Amino acid sequence: MRTAAHPFLFVGCVELRQTLDMHALDERELMHRVAEVPADSVFFHTFGYFLRHRPFTTAYGNDFARWAALEIGDRALAERLAVVDPFAFPTVEALREHLVTILQDHLRARGGDLRVEFDRAFHFQRSHLVEVELGLAATTLAEFRAGLAAADATAIYLHAVEARARGGRRAGDFAEWLRGALELPALAERFERIDPYLTTLERVRGRLLRLVDRALEEERG
């Protein structure tokens, strides 16, 4: 059985949110605000959506699509925004540019003059994640499987979403450890292929567990 020299430490997180003094009452304002808000606000409303909606699947995929559908009632725009997979972009700035382009094209074609009351406005936020040690560590694949099954869902977000999207570790923490510490490049590559877009963190966990189970069966011969 392979044993890693450096254990994998499972870490969860708590999200501390900050509401910015920026909002949008219609789609044109949304376009302008998306173009100018801090990058971590764009991150919050796209990648961060997975953390806030972790118990269930949602058809929207990000806060912008959800607002367009539920508050503005513009299903066409909501559908265009909902199909944006944030993991398909190399940087948050590239993601921002794509979102602005969608809004520009939509406004050019359809207008978008409907304004909502302030309490239904899109209010921009950003957040800071505080890491929380979970007391779970692994040095073998079997121990990793146990930790992955037991860890809080926020650990799945931190290691599989946050690390890939903002941490600069495009493979994610799980895949990096499997490749570097346990020397399991094939399993690491399968982990990298899993995209959390339009699913839940629990479903992501389930897919990862199935991959580990298959690898453990192969290891046993």
Beta strands, then each sheet from edge to edge (+ up, - down):
strand 1: 8-24
strand 2: 122-138
sheet 1: 1+ 2-
end
